[in-house]
Amino acid sequence: MIPYTNDYLLNKKIRIFQPVDGYRASTDAVFLSSLLDEKDVKKGDKILDIGSGTGAISLCLASRLQNNNVEILGIDIQKDLVELSNFSSQENGFGEFLKYENIDVREKQPQLGGEFDFVITNPPYSDHDMPSPNQGKKIAHNHQDFDLTRWILFALKTLKPKGYILLINRAEAIDEILNALQGKAGNIRILPMYSKENQDAKRVAVIAQKGGRGITKILPPFYTHQENGEYTSKAESILRQGVGYF
């Protein structure tokens, strides 16, 4: 196993093992995990975390949904991160229902086709930014011959009819996200995310239903920080207490 650090999420409710030198989870992962509404989750539902990285999204979900009898699978292209994520799952007592596999989403994956009730994903943010000199960070943050549209289309293929996709990305990616969903998913909810009031949105989260036909809604803005730099009460409750957004 590669050298790793022993870190924590949700005010030390969750242990997460991450590379000493490589990709490490951000608050985006925790915020995204909070958007899956527990009220929508049924016994036996299957959840897929695409591009799971060090497992932060699915670990947070596992903590919140551990009594819901769900199955959670995380997939990632980096074998070292998959190994660390499975270690984290076992150490948190989630090993029976949270597992990770080394899968390349650029290749055909018939075993994943149409079997998941929810897909949650934090895709690489850019295919044109200056890549990190660190190979792990480069793979995690920059598209590798697989752009955002293809990523979303792959995610939709893994969903059951009427299943939900939840994703987060840069705000400027909203056009590409909506174009990728056009004609394939509806009941779209868009959550603009701001660091502070009176600033432009830096992130956007999108929830959509495969085959849905409802109207698109823009939700009230989510501010992560107050003017003094501290987290807002909403952000604090998500990051420290692990509560759901809705």
C-alpha positions as CSV (number, residue, x, y, z in Angstrom):
1,M,0.0,0.0,0.0
2,I,1.3,3.5,-0.8
3,P,2.3,5.8,2.0
4,Y,-0.9,7.3,3.5
5,T,-2.2,9.7,6.2
6,N,-4.9,8.9,8.7
7,D,-7.4,11.7,8.4
8,Y,-11.0,12.3,9.4
9,L,-14.3,13.6,8.0
10,L,-17.5,14.8,9.7
11,N,-15.9,15.9,12.9
12,K,-14.0,12.6,13.3
13,K,-17.1,10.4,12.7
14,I,-15.2,8.9,9.7
15,R,-11.6,7.8,9.2
16,I,-10.3,8.3,5.7
17,F,-6.9,7.1,4.5
18,Q,-5.3,9.3,1.8
19,P,-2.0,9.4,-0.1
20,V,0.8,11.4,1.5
21,D,1.6,12.7,-2.0
22,G,-1.4,12.6,-4.3
23,Y,-5.1,13.3,-4.6
24,R,-6.9,14.3,-1.4
25,A,-10.6,14.9,-0.8
26,S,-12.1,18.4,-0.7
27,T,-15.2,19.8,0.9
28,D,-16.9,19.5,-2.4
29,A,-17.1,15.7,-1.8
30,V,-18.9,16.2,1.6
31,F,-21.3,18.8,0.2
32,L,-22.2,16.6,-2.7
33,S,-22.8,13.6,-0.5
34,S,-25.3,15.6,1.5
35,L,-27.5,16.2,-1.6
36,L,-28.8,12.6,-1.7
37,D,-32.0,12.9,0.2
38,E,-32.6,10.0,2.7
39,K,-36.3,10.2,2.1
40,D,-35.7,9.1,-1.6
41,V,-33.6,6.0,-0.6
42,K,-35.4,2.7,-0.3
43,K,-34.3,-0.6,1.3
44,G,-32.0,-2.5,-1.2
45,D,-31.2,0.6,-3.3
46,K,-27.8,0.5,-5.1
47,I,-25.6,3.6,-5.2
48,L,-22.6,4.2,-7.5
49,D,-19.9,6.7,-6.9
50,I,-18.0,7.3,-10.1
51,G,-14.5,8.6,-9.8
52,S,-14.5,7.8,-6.1
53,G,-11.0,9.0,-5.4
54,T,-10.2,8.4,-1.8
55,G,-13.8,7.6,-1.1
56,A,-14.9,10.7,0.7
57,I,-18.4,10.9,-1.0
58,S,-19.3,7.3,-0.5
59,L,-17.9,7.2,3.0
60,C,-20.1,10.1,4.0
61,L,-23.0,8.5,2.4
62,A,-22.3,5.2,4.2
63,S,-22.2,7.0,7.5
64,R,-25.6,8.6,6.9
65,L,-27.3,5.6,5.2
66,Q,-25.8,2.7,7.2
67,N,-29.2,1.7,8.6
68,N,-31.0,1.9,5.2
69,N,-29.8,-1.5,3.9
70,V,-28.2,0.0,0.8
71,E,-25.3,-1.2,-1.4
72,I,-22.7,1.4,-2.3
73,L,-20.0,0.8,-5.0
74,G,-17.2,3.3,-5.7
75,I,-15.1,3.0,-8.9
76,D,-11.9,4.7,-9.7
77,I,-9.1,4.4,-12.3
78,Q,-6.3,4.6,-9.7
79,K,-5.6,1.3,-8.1
80,D,-3.8,2.8,-5.2
81,L,-6.8,5.0,-4.3
82,V,-9.2,2.0,-4.6
83,E,-7.0,0.0,-2.2
84,L,-7.0,2.9,0.3
85,S,-10.7,3.4,0.0
86,N,-11.5,-0.2,0.7
87,F,-9.2,0.1,3.8
88,S,-11.2,3.1,4.9
89,S,-14.5,1.3,4.4
90,Q,-13.3,-1.7,6.5
91,E,-11.9,0.5,9.3
92,N,-15.2,2.4,9.5
93,G,-17.2,-0.8,9.7
94,F,-18.8,-0.3,6.3
95,G,-17.2,-3.2,4.5
96,E,-20.4,-5.3,4.2
97,F,-22.2,-2.7,2.0
98,L,-19.5,-0.2,0.8
99,K,-16.9,-1.5,-1.7
100,Y,-14.5,0.0,-4.2
101,E,-13.3,-1.4,-7.6
102,N,-10.6,-0.4,-10.0
103,I,-12.6,0.5,-13.2
104,D,-11.7,2.7,-16.1
105,V,-14.9,4.6,-17.2
106,R,-13.3,5.1,-20.6
107,E,-13.8,1.4,-21.4
108,K,-17.1,-0.4,-21.9
109,Q,-18.5,-1.7,-18.5
110,P,-21.5,-3.9,-19.3
111,Q,-21.5,-5.2,-15.7
112,L,-22.6,-1.7,-14.6
113,G,-25.3,-1.1,-17.1
114,G,-28.7,0.0,-15.8
115,E,-28.5,-1.4,-12.3
116,F,-28.1,1.6,-10.0
117,D,-30.8,3.7,-8.3
118,F,-28.5,6.6,-7.7
119,V,-25.2,7.7,-9.3
120,I,-23.2,10.4,-7.5
121,T,-20.1,11.8,-9.0
122,N,-17.5,14.6,-8.8
123,P,-16.0,14.5,-12.3
124,P,-12.6,15.9,-13.1
125,Y,-13.1,19.7,-13.4
126,S,-11.2,20.5,-16.6
127,D,-9.6,19.3,-19.7
128,H,-7.7,22.5,-20.4
129,D,-6.2,23.6,-17.1
130,M,-2.5,23.3,-16.5
131,P,-2.1,19.7,-15.2
132,S,-0.6,19.0,-11.8
133,P,3.0,17.6,-11.9
134,N,1.7,15.0,-9.4
135,Q,0.3,12.1,-11.5
136,G,-2.4,11.2,-9.0
137,K,-3.7,14.8,-8.8
138,K,-3.4,15.1,-12.6
139,I,-5.6,12.1,-13.1
140,A,-8.1,13.2,-10.5
141,H,-8.5,16.8,-11.6
142,N,-8.0,16.8,-15.4
143,H,-9.9,14.8,-18.0
144,Q,-7.9,12.0,-19.5
145,D,-9.3,11.4,-23.0
146,F,-12.8,11.5,-21.5
147,D,-14.6,14.8,-21.4
148,L,-17.4,15.8,-19.1
149,T,-20.2,15.0,-21.6
150,R,-18.9,11.5,-22.0
151,W,-18.6,11.1,-18.2
152,I,-22.2,12.1,-17.7
153,L,-23.4,9.8,-20.5
154,F,-21.6,7.0,-18.9
155,A,-23.2,7.8,-15.6
156,L,-26.7,7.8,-17.1
157,K,-26.1,4.4,-18.7
158,T,-25.4,2.9,-15.3
159,L,-28.7,4.1,-13.9
160,K,-32.0,2.3,-13.8
161,P,-35.0,4.0,-15.5
162,K,-36.1,6.9,-13.2
163,G,-32.8,6.7,-11.3
164,Y,-31.1,9.8,-10.2
165,I,-27.7,11.4,-11.1
166,L,-26.1,13.8,-8.6
167,L,-23.0,15.7,-9.6
168,I,-20.9,18.8,-8.8
169,N,-18.6,20.8,-11.0
170,R,-17.4,24.3,-11.8
171,A,-20.2,26.8,-12.4
172,E,-19.1,27.5,-15.9
173,A,-19.7,23.9,-16.8
174,I,-23.5,24.2,-16.5
175,D,-24.1,24.5,-20.2
176,E,-22.2,21.3,-21.0
177,I,-24.0,19.5,-18.1
178,L,-27.4,20.5,-19.3
179,N,-26.6,19.7,-22.9
180,A,-25.5,16.2,-21.9
181,L,-28.7,15.7,-19.9
182,Q,-30.9,17.0,-22.7
183,G,-33.5,14.4,-23.8
184,K,-32.1,11.8,-21.4
185,A,-32.9,13.2,-18.0
186,G,-35.4,15.6,-16.5
187,N,-36.8,16.9,-13.1
188,I,-33.5,18.8,-13.0
189,R,-32.6,20.7,-9.9
190,I,-29.7,23.2,-10.1
191,L,-28.0,24.3,-6.9
192,P,-25.6,27.3,-7.3
193,M,-22.9,27.3,-4.7
194,Y,-21.1,30.4,-3.5
195,S,-18.1,31.0,-1.3
196,K,-19.7,34.2,0.1
197,E,-22.6,36.5,-0.7
198,N,-22.0,39.1,-3.5
199,Q,-19.6,36.8,-5.3
200,D,-20.0,34.8,-8.4
201,A,-20.9,31.1,-8.0
202,K,-17.8,28.9,-8.1
203,R,-19.6,25.5,-8.1
204,V,-22.8,24.1,-9.3
205,A,-24.5,20.9,-8.2
206,V,-27.1,19.2,-10.4
207,I,-29.6,16.5,-9.6
208,A,-31.5,14.9,-12.4
209,Q,-33.8,11.9,-13.0
210,K,-33.1,9.6,-15.9
211,G,-36.1,9.6,-18.1
212,G,-37.8,12.3,-16.0
213,R,-40.0,14.9,-17.8
214,G,-40.5,17.5,-15.1
215,I,-39.4,21.2,-15.4
216,T,-35.9,22.4,-14.5
217,K,-35.7,24.3,-11.2
218,I,-33.0,26.6,-9.9
219,L,-32.7,26.1,-6.1
220,P,-32.0,29.0,-3.6
221,P,-28.2,29.7,-3.5
222,F,-26.0,27.8,-1.0
223,Y,-23.4,30.0,0.7
224,T,-20.5,28.1,2.3
225,H,-18.8,30.9,4.1
226,Q,-19.8,34.0,6.1
227,E,-18.1,37.4,5.5
228,N,-15.7,36.7,8.4
229,G,-14.5,33.6,6.6
230,E,-16.2,31.1,8.9
231,Y,-18.5,28.5,7.6
232,T,-22.2,29.3,7.4
233,S,-24.4,27.3,9.8
234,K,-25.7,25.3,6.9
235,A,-22.2,24.3,5.7
236,E,-21.1,23.7,9.3
237,S,-23.9,21.2,9.9
238,I,-23.0,19.3,6.7
239,L,-19.3,19.3,7.2
240,R,-19.3,18.6,11.0
241,Q,-22.5,16.8,11.7
242,G,-23.0,15.0,8.5
243,V,-26.6,16.1,8.0
244,G,-28.3,16.0,4.6
245,Y,-28.8,19.2,2.7
246,F,-32.6,18.9,2.3
